[in-house]
Amino acid sequence: MRGTPAASIVVISSLREGRTLAQLRAPFAADIAARFVGVTPMLPVKNAADLAGSRHREILAYLDAHPASDWLAIDDDATLYPLI
C-alpha cells in the first residue's frame, strides 16, 4: 500500500461485522490506517445460492454510492466472486 500512496482502503472482510472503522484501523500503522475510508455494505445472504458472488455484489453496492474508476479486491475466498 505504501507503494501506491493515492490508494484508499475499503474493508470487505467479514471482520467489518460488529466493528467500527476505528477498530478496523487499530492493528495497522498510522499511515496505512489513515487510508481506510469505509466498509462495504453487508447484503443479506438468505441461502447458499446467495453466497456465491456475495462479496462482489457488496463491492458493486459500495461503488454505486461511492463511484471509483479503478478498484482492486483482495480476498482469500474466490467463491464470493463471479467466475470469469
N, C-alpha and C positions, 0 to 999 in steps of 0.2 A: 504494500500500500504506500509505503514511503516513496517508492519509485514513480508513483502516479499521484502527485500532490493535488490535482484537481478532482480526484475521485471522491465521491461521498459513499457512505455505507448505509444500507437499509437492511435491517435484520429480517431474515425469512425463517430462521431456525425456530423449532418448537420451543426453544428457550425463551422466546418472547412472551410465551403464555404465562401470565401471572407475574411478570417483571416489568418494572419501569425502564424507560430508556436510560436513566442514570444507573440503574442496576446492571443493565447490559453493557454499559460503558466501563464499569468499575474494574474489570480484570485487565484492561488494556492500558498501554502507555498513554499519557495525556494527549500527545499529538495525534494518535490514532483515535482515541475515544472522542475527541472533538469533531471527528468526521462522521460520527453516527448521527444521521438526520431523521431516522424514523424506523418504523416496522411495517411490514405488510399486514393487511387485514387478515383476520382468521375467518375464513369462509367455512360454512357448515359442511361437514362430511357425514352424510346420513347412512352410507353403506360402503362396502368395499369398492364398488364401482366408482364412487365419488372420489376415492383416494387417488386413483390413477390421474396424474396431471394436476393434482390439487395445488401444489406449490406454484406451478406455472400460472394457474388461474389467480392465485393470490398476488403474484407479481403483476399480472395484467391489470388487476383491480387497483393496485397501488399506482401503476403508471397512468391509469385513467384520471386519477386525482392529482398526480404529480408527474406530468409529461417529461420524458427524457428521450433523447435521440439515441443514446448509446447506453447499454447496460450489460452487465455480466452477472450471472448467478453462479455461486459456488456452493455445491451441496454434495453430500455423500450418499444420497438416495435417488438414483436415476428414475425410479418408479414414480416419483412425484412430478415428472415432466413428460410431455408427449414424446412419442418415438419420432425420430427424424427420418 
